[in-house]
């Protein structure tokens, strides 16, 4: 038996997230079905994170064991031949026996895209959030700067309906950049709570619209009030898990 580490890219539009769900098809389901066909027995593929419904990935990491080892290059071709077109294994490698895609991760990078114009081109609709009102990117960056550091992000996360040890997380960097109508929020941190990045993005949009001051982020992180509608959750389609760091 050999353990493998793979890097996945997927269009999450038609999926309920990575992790197996009872209310829809998950990326994990189609991946495990492809692996089981090759292994001739069930395979469990453990992911680096869950990802929400509709969220995409360019650098999602997973690990699994195969009873019948296959060279990594051959594995990539064989699995992709069995996967739907919106899920692809980009890389595969042998991993040490105790490698864990989630527990061994040191950090993640997420990217959230907002198309800020009068009209959202239809070909971009599955991958970009849309805002037709002008956004003040300088104010958004000023607000984003307050996210950097170690904070209690309870006010910027949804209830995951499961116990978690702490809501404290460390953000390494948070940038907001604009190129034409495209605004890209890039967040790097040691880990993220349920819907945290989408909540951060949603609040930055409120700042960009002038509905909140940049300093409001500082106040929410300092005072840690209960989560309310003041912090909206941005649509899942604008979010990509870009990379997992080990």
Short mmCIF file of the C-alpha atoms (twelve columns), coordinates in Angstrom:
data_MODEL
# 
_entry.id   MODEL 
# 
loop_
_atom_site.group_PDB 
_atom_site.id 
_atom_site.type_symbol 
_atom_site.label_atom_id 
_atom_site.label_alt_id 
_atom_site.label_comp_id 
_atom_site.label_asym_id 
_atom_site.label_seq_id 
_atom_site.Cartn_x 
_atom_site.Cartn_y 
_atom_site.Cartn_z 
_atom_site.pdbx_PDB_model_num 
ATOM 1   C CA . UNK A 1   0.000   0.000  0.000   1 
ATOM 2   C CA . UNK A 2   1.293   3.490  -0.905  1 
ATOM 3   C CA . UNK A 3   0.156   6.926  0.206   1 
ATOM 4   C CA . UNK A 4   -0.256  9.649  -2.398  1 
ATOM 5   C CA . UNK A 5   -0.473  13.435 -2.307  1 
ATOM 6   C CA . UNK A 6   -2.378  15.099 -5.134  1 
ATOM 7   C CA . UNK A 7   -3.138  18.675 -6.130  1 
ATOM 8   C CA . UNK A 8   -6.677  19.184 -7.409  1 
ATOM 9   C CA . UNK A 9   -8.231  21.969 -9.451  1 
ATOM 10  C CA . UNK A 10  -11.981 22.151 -9.828  1 
ATOM 11  C CA . UNK A 11  -14.886 24.289 -10.898 1 
ATOM 12  C CA . UNK A 12  -17.129 24.058 -7.843  1 
ATOM 13  C CA . UNK A 13  -20.279 25.346 -9.560  1 
ATOM 14  C CA . UNK A 14  -21.988 21.958 -9.675  1 
ATOM 15  C CA . UNK A 15  -20.708 20.648 -6.340  1 
ATOM 16  C CA . UNK A 16  -21.745 20.921 -2.707  1 
ATOM 17  C CA . UNK A 17  -18.114 21.470 -1.718  1 
ATOM 18  C CA . UNK A 18  -15.225 19.056 -1.392  1 
ATOM 19  C CA . UNK A 19  -16.431 16.949 1.517   1 
ATOM 20  C CA . UNK A 20  -19.074 14.249 1.093   1 
ATOM 21  C CA . UNK A 21  -22.596 15.564 1.618   1 
ATOM 22  C CA . UNK A 22  -26.072 14.071 1.817   1 
ATOM 23  C CA . UNK A 23  -27.651 16.988 -0.038  1 
ATOM 24  C CA . UNK A 24  -25.612 17.019 -3.242  1 
ATOM 25  C CA . UNK A 25  -22.633 15.733 -5.184  1 
ATOM 26  C CA . UNK A 26  -19.246 16.534 -3.635  1 
ATOM 27  C CA . UNK A 27  -15.834 16.690 -5.296  1 
ATOM 28  C CA . UNK A 28  -14.696 14.002 -2.866  1 
ATOM 29  C CA . UNK A 29  -17.391 11.673 -4.188  1 
ATOM 30  C CA . UNK A 30  -16.345 11.845 -7.839  1 
ATOM 31  C CA . UNK A 31  -12.659 11.621 -6.900  1 
ATOM 32  C CA . UNK A 32  -13.178 8.543  -4.732  1 
ATOM 33  C CA . UNK A 33  -15.280 6.870  -7.416  1 
ATOM 34  C CA . UNK A 34  -12.454 7.343  -9.939  1 
ATOM 35  C CA . UNK A 35  -9.850  6.074  -7.470  1 
ATOM 36  C CA . UNK A 36  -11.972 3.052  -6.492  1 
ATOM 37  C CA . UNK A 37  -12.223 2.040  -10.146 1 
ATOM 38  C CA . UNK A 38  -8.431  2.052  -10.442 1 
ATOM 39  C CA . UNK A 39  -7.838  0.403  -7.070  1 
ATOM 40  C CA . UNK A 40  -10.617 -2.185 -7.533  1 
ATOM 41  C CA . UNK A 41  -11.710 -1.416 -3.959  1 
ATOM 42  C CA . UNK A 42  -12.995 1.638  -2.025  1 
ATOM 43  C CA . UNK A 43  -10.583 4.535  -1.478  1 
ATOM 44  C CA . UNK A 44  -11.022 7.431  0.958   1 
ATOM 45  C CA . UNK A 45  -9.471  10.714 -0.201  1 
ATOM 46  C CA . UNK A 46  -8.843  13.111 2.685   1 
ATOM 47  C CA . UNK A 47  -8.836  16.799 1.764   1 
ATOM 48  C CA . UNK A 48  -6.865  19.771 3.054   1 
ATOM 49  C CA . UNK A 49  -10.143 21.624 3.737   1 
ATOM 50  C CA . UNK A 50  -13.869 21.338 3.173   1 
ATOM 51  C CA . UNK A 51  -14.671 24.265 0.815   1 
ATOM 52  C CA . UNK A 52  -18.266 25.486 0.553   1 
ATOM 53  C CA . UNK A 53  -20.810 24.795 -2.150  1 
ATOM 54  C CA . UNK A 54  -19.936 26.620 -5.368  1 
ATOM 55  C CA . UNK A 55  -16.380 27.429 -4.256  1 
ATOM 56  C CA . UNK A 56  -13.560 26.650 -6.686  1 
ATOM 57  C CA . UNK A 57  -9.963  25.460 -6.298  1 
ATOM 58  C CA . UNK A 58  -6.700  25.702 -8.180  1 
ATOM 59  C CA . UNK A 59  -4.442  24.138 -5.569  1 
ATOM 60  C CA . UNK A 60  -6.545  21.897 -3.315  1 
ATOM 61  C CA . UNK A 61  -4.495  19.091 -1.730  1 
ATOM 62  C CA . UNK A 62  -5.704  15.609 -0.807  1 
ATOM 63  C CA . UNK A 63  -4.121  12.345 0.308   1 
ATOM 64  C CA . UNK A 64  -5.154  8.715  -0.031  1 
ATOM 65  C CA . UNK A 65  -3.766  5.170  0.022   1 
ATOM 66  C CA . UNK A 66  -3.858  2.686  -2.849  1 
ATOM 67  C CA . UNK A 67  -3.638  -1.084 -2.424  1 
ATOM 68  C CA . UNK A 68  -2.205  -1.339 -5.919  1 
ATOM 69  C CA . UNK A 69  0.465   1.354  -6.342  1 
ATOM 70  C CA . UNK A 70  0.525   3.280  -9.626  1 
ATOM 71  C CA . UNK A 71  3.405   5.573  -10.685 1 
ATOM 72  C CA . UNK A 72  2.318   9.193  -10.020 1 
ATOM 73  C CA . UNK A 73  2.491   10.301 -13.669 1 
ATOM 74  C CA . UNK A 74  0.336   7.347  -14.713 1 
ATOM 75  C CA . UNK A 75  -2.031  8.017  -11.827 1 
ATOM 76  C CA . UNK A 76  -2.684  11.577 -13.024 1 
ATOM 77  C CA . UNK A 77  -3.655  10.385 -16.496 1 
ATOM 78  C CA . UNK A 78  -5.703  7.437  -15.237 1 
ATOM 79  C CA . UNK A 79  -7.697  9.403  -12.656 1 
ATOM 80  C CA . UNK A 80  -8.364  12.317 -15.005 1 
ATOM 81  C CA . UNK A 81  -9.719  9.868  -17.579 1 
ATOM 82  C CA . UNK A 82  -12.369 8.854  -15.029 1 
ATOM 83  C CA . UNK A 83  -13.171 12.292 -13.616 1 
ATOM 84  C CA . UNK A 84  -15.751 14.757 -14.938 1 
ATOM 85  C CA . UNK A 85  -14.297 17.612 -16.972 1 
ATOM 86  C CA . UNK A 86  -14.741 20.148 -14.158 1 
ATOM 87  C CA . UNK A 87  -12.395 18.271 -11.779 1 
ATOM 88  C CA . UNK A 88  -8.742  17.628 -12.573 1 
ATOM 89  C CA . UNK A 89  -5.737  16.165 -10.790 1 
ATOM 90  C CA . UNK A 90  -2.941  18.610 -11.619 1 
ATOM 91  C CA . UNK A 91  -0.092  16.832 -9.806  1 
ATOM 92  C CA . UNK A 92  0.518   13.589 -7.935  1 
ATOM 93  C CA . UNK A 93  3.409   12.309 -5.861  1 
ATOM 94  C CA . UNK A 94  4.213   9.613  -3.373  1 
ATOM 95  C CA . UNK A 95  3.861   10.790 0.221   1 
ATOM 96  C CA . UNK A 96  5.247   9.556  3.491   1 
ATOM 97  C CA . UNK A 97  3.025   7.061  5.313   1 
ATOM 98  C CA . UNK A 98  1.879   9.567  7.942   1 
ATOM 99  C CA . UNK A 99  1.313   12.552 5.628   1 
ATOM 100 C CA . UNK A 100 -2.029  14.247 6.328   1 
ATOM 101 C CA . UNK A 101 -3.310  16.828 3.834   1 
ATOM 102 C CA . UNK A 102 -5.232  18.755 6.506   1 
ATOM 103 C CA . UNK A 103 -3.204  18.349 9.699   1 
ATOM 104 C CA . UNK A 104 0.167   18.953 8.033   1 
ATOM 105 C CA . UNK A 105 -0.928  22.163 6.297   1 
ATOM 106 C CA . UNK A 106 0.886   25.275 7.558   1 
ATOM 107 C CA . UNK A 107 -1.330  27.747 5.776   1 
ATOM 108 C CA . UNK A 108 -3.593  28.488 2.815   1 
ATOM 109 C CA . UNK A 109 -4.057  31.170 0.200   1 
ATOM 110 C CA . UNK A 110 -7.540  32.123 -0.946  1 
ATOM 111 C CA . UNK A 111 -8.472  34.524 -3.725  1 
ATOM 112 C CA . UNK A 112 -11.820 36.271 -4.046  1 
ATOM 113 C CA . UNK A 113 -12.757 37.958 -7.321  1 
ATOM 114 C CA . UNK A 114 -15.266 40.782 -7.765  1 
ATOM 115 C CA . UNK A 115 -16.298 42.107 -11.171 1 
ATOM 116 C CA . UNK A 116 -17.071 45.799 -10.658 1 
ATOM 117 C CA . UNK A 117 -18.870 47.153 -13.731 1 
ATOM 118 C CA . UNK A 118 -22.343 47.748 -15.115 1 
ATOM 119 C CA . UNK A 119 -22.544 44.282 -16.703 1 
ATOM 120 C CA . UNK A 120 -20.980 40.935 -15.788 1 
ATOM 121 C CA . UNK A 121 -19.992 39.015 -18.958 1 
ATOM 122 C CA . UNK A 122 -21.824 35.664 -18.859 1 
ATOM 123 C CA . UNK A 123 -18.655 33.615 -19.345 1 
ATOM 124 C CA . UNK A 124 -17.294 35.090 -16.098 1 
ATOM 125 C CA . UNK A 125 -20.479 34.599 -14.079 1 
ATOM 126 C CA . UNK A 126 -19.493 31.211 -12.536 1 
ATOM 127 C CA . UNK A 127 -16.173 32.561 -11.226 1 
ATOM 128 C CA . UNK A 128 -16.634 36.203 -10.273 1 
ATOM 129 C CA . UNK A 129 -18.910 37.899 -7.763  1 
ATOM 130 C CA . UNK A 130 -20.659 40.939 -9.248  1 
ATOM 131 C CA . UNK A 131 -21.087 44.475 -7.940  1 
ATOM 132 C CA . UNK A 132 -22.368 47.192 -10.269 1 
ATOM 133 C CA . UNK A 133 -21.933 50.068 -7.789  1 
ATOM 134 C CA . UNK A 134 -18.435 51.624 -7.764  1 
ATOM 135 C CA . UNK A 135 -16.107 50.264 -5.093  1 
ATOM 136 C CA . UNK A 136 -13.425 52.319 -3.330  1 
ATOM 137 C CA . UNK A 137 -10.436 49.985 -3.537  1 
ATOM 138 C CA . UNK A 138 -8.221  52.229 -1.382  1 
ATOM 139 C CA . UNK A 139 -10.751 52.077 1.438   1 
ATOM 140 C CA . UNK A 140 -11.031 48.301 0.986   1 
ATOM 141 C CA . UNK A 141 -7.252  47.927 1.286   1 
ATOM 142 C CA . UNK A 142 -7.203  50.129 4.378   1 
ATOM 143 C CA . UNK A 143 -9.803  47.827 5.918   1 
ATOM 144 C CA . UNK A 144 -7.980  44.694 4.752   1 
ATOM 145 C CA . UNK A 145 -4.832  45.820 6.569   1 
ATOM 146 C CA . UNK A 146 -6.652  45.427 9.889   1 
ATOM 147 C CA . UNK A 147 -7.184  41.707 9.197   1 
ATOM 148 C CA . UNK A 148 -3.427  41.038 9.240   1 
ATOM 149 C CA . UNK A 149 -2.166  39.474 12.453  1 
ATOM 150 C CA . UNK A 150 -3.517  37.127 15.104  1 
ATOM 151 C CA . UNK A 151 -7.169  37.832 15.926  1 
ATOM 152 C CA . UNK A 152 -10.392 36.246 17.108  1 
ATOM 153 C CA . UNK A 153 -12.426 35.973 13.887  1 
ATOM 154 C CA . UNK A 154 -15.698 34.845 15.490  1 
ATOM 155 C CA . UNK A 155 -17.474 37.894 14.017  1 
ATOM 156 C CA . UNK A 156 -16.276 36.923 10.529  1 
ATOM 157 C CA . UNK A 157 -17.280 33.266 10.503  1 
ATOM 158 C CA . UNK A 158 -20.511 31.309 10.253  1 
ATOM 159 C CA . UNK A 159 -21.536 28.619 12.710  1 
ATOM 160 C CA . UNK A 160 -20.076 25.367 11.342  1 
ATOM 161 C CA . UNK A 161 -22.561 23.295 13.427  1 
ATOM 162 C CA . UNK A 162 -19.639 21.441 14.920  1 
ATOM 163 C CA . UNK A 163 -17.306 22.060 17.835  1 
ATOM 164 C CA . UNK A 164 -14.089 23.942 17.135  1 
ATOM 165 C CA . UNK A 165 -11.265 24.495 19.604  1 
ATOM 166 C CA . UNK A 166 -10.754 28.197 18.920  1 
ATOM 167 C CA . UNK A 167 -11.870 30.993 16.603  1 
ATOM 168 C CA . UNK A 168 -8.435  32.632 16.737  1 
ATOM 169 C CA . UNK A 169 -6.553  32.629 13.447  1 
ATOM 170 C CA . UNK A 170 -3.476  34.394 12.049  1 
ATOM 171 C CA . UNK A 171 -3.657  36.261 8.742   1 
ATOM 172 C CA . UNK A 172 -0.262  36.667 7.090   1 
ATOM 173 C CA . UNK A 173 -1.385  39.105 4.399   1 
ATOM 174 C CA . UNK A 174 -4.565  40.523 2.875   1 
ATOM 175 C CA . UNK A 175 -4.398  42.582 -0.319  1 
ATOM 176 C CA . UNK A 176 -6.986  44.194 -2.571  1 
ATOM 177 C CA . UNK A 177 -5.929  44.916 -6.147  1 
ATOM 178 C CA . UNK A 178 -7.823  46.283 -9.143  1 
ATOM 179 C CA . UNK A 179 -7.175  45.669 -12.841 1 
ATOM 180 C CA . UNK A 180 -9.860  47.191 -15.028 1 
ATOM 181 C CA . UNK A 181 -13.233 46.003 -13.720 1 
ATOM 182 C CA . UNK A 182 -11.660 43.070 -11.845 1 
ATOM 183 C CA . UNK A 183 -10.961 43.417 -8.126  1 
ATOM 184 C CA . UNK A 184 -9.010  40.591 -6.504  1 
ATOM 185 C CA . UNK A 185 -8.796  40.024 -2.763  1 
ATOM 186 C CA . UNK A 186 -5.866  37.738 -1.834  1 
ATOM 187 C CA . UNK A 187 -5.738  36.359 1.717   1 
ATOM 188 C CA . UNK A 188 -3.014  34.180 3.218   1 
ATOM 189 C CA . UNK A 189 -3.291  32.703 6.696   1 
ATOM 190 C CA . UNK A 190 -2.487  29.769 8.938   1 
ATOM 191 C CA . UNK A 191 -6.063  28.524 8.703   1 
ATOM 192 C CA . UNK A 192 -9.613  29.730 8.200   1 
ATOM 193 C CA . UNK A 193 -12.960 29.318 9.919   1 
ATOM 194 C CA . UNK A 194 -16.182 28.280 8.201   1 
ATOM 195 C CA . UNK A 195 -17.033 30.938 5.583   1 
ATOM 196 C CA . UNK A 196 -14.393 33.271 7.030   1 
ATOM 197 C CA . UNK A 197 -12.905 34.460 3.733   1 
ATOM 198 C CA . UNK A 198 -16.343 35.009 2.203   1 
ATOM 199 C CA . UNK A 199 -17.317 37.017 5.302   1 
ATOM 200 C CA . UNK A 200 -14.148 39.082 5.100   1 
ATOM 201 C CA . UNK A 201 -14.825 39.731 1.408   1 
ATOM 202 C CA . UNK A 202 -18.450 40.616 2.098   1 
ATOM 203 C CA . UNK A 203 -17.449 43.187 4.695   1 
ATOM 204 C CA . UNK A 204 -14.733 44.654 2.462   1 
ATOM 205 C CA . UNK A 205 -17.399 45.213 -0.184  1 
ATOM 206 C CA . UNK A 206 -19.481 47.116 2.388   1 
ATOM 207 C CA . UNK A 207 -16.429 49.283 3.078   1 
ATOM 208 C CA . UNK A 208 -15.895 49.777 -0.656  1 
ATOM 209 C CA . UNK A 209 -19.493 50.946 -1.003  1 
ATOM 210 C CA . UNK A 210 -19.060 53.457 1.823   1 
ATOM 211 C CA . UNK A 211 -21.472 51.626 4.123   1 
ATOM 212 C CA . UNK A 212 -18.739 50.945 6.704   1 
ATOM 213 C CA . UNK A 213 -15.479 52.692 7.636   1 
ATOM 214 C CA . UNK A 214 -12.190 50.767 7.294   1 
ATOM 215 C CA . UNK A 215 -11.710 51.089 11.069  1 
ATOM 216 C CA . UNK A 216 -14.839 48.988 11.599  1 
ATOM 217 C CA . UNK A 217 -12.744 45.876 10.907  1 
ATOM 218 C CA . UNK A 218 -10.451 46.798 13.787  1 
ATOM 219 C CA . UNK A 219 -13.424 47.307 16.087  1 
ATOM 220 C CA . UNK A 220 -15.064 44.003 15.161  1 
ATOM 221 C CA . UNK A 221 -11.829 42.101 15.705  1 
ATOM 222 C CA . UNK A 222 -11.144 43.859 19.009  1 
ATOM 223 C CA . UNK A 223 -14.628 43.657 20.510  1 
ATOM 224 C CA . UNK A 224 -15.634 40.291 18.932  1 
ATOM 225 C CA . UNK A 225 -19.405 40.938 18.895  1 
ATOM 226 C CA . UNK A 226 -21.741 38.080 17.907  1 
ATOM 227 C CA . UNK A 227 -22.017 37.449 14.160  1 
ATOM 228 C CA . UNK A 228 -24.838 39.558 12.664  1 
ATOM 229 C CA . UNK A 229 -26.099 40.664 9.244   1 
ATOM 230 C CA . UNK A 230 -23.619 43.538 9.551   1 
ATOM 231 C CA . UNK A 231 -21.039 41.080 8.185   1 
ATOM 232 C CA . UNK A 232 -22.536 39.620 4.983   1 
ATOM 233 C CA . UNK A 233 -21.313 36.397 3.393   1 
ATOM 234 C CA . UNK A 234 -20.099 37.036 -0.151  1 
ATOM 235 C CA . UNK A 235 -21.252 34.545 -2.855  1 
ATOM 236 C CA . UNK A 236 -19.282 31.306 -3.077  1 
ATOM 237 C CA . UNK A 237 -18.663 31.589 -6.825  1 
ATOM 238 C CA . UNK A 238 -16.056 34.335 -6.390  1 
ATOM 239 C CA . UNK A 239 -13.822 32.250 -4.122  1 
ATOM 240 C CA . UNK A 240 -10.842 30.080 -5.106  1 
ATOM 241 C CA . UNK A 241 -8.607  28.011 -2.846  1 
ATOM 242 C CA . UNK A 242 -5.390  28.988 -4.585  1 
ATOM 243 C CA . UNK A 243 -2.712  27.105 -2.648  1 
ATOM 244 C CA . UNK A 244 -2.017  25.049 0.462   1 
ATOM 245 C CA . UNK A 245 1.346   25.515 2.194   1 
ATOM 246 C CA . UNK A 246 3.299   22.681 3.852   1 
# 
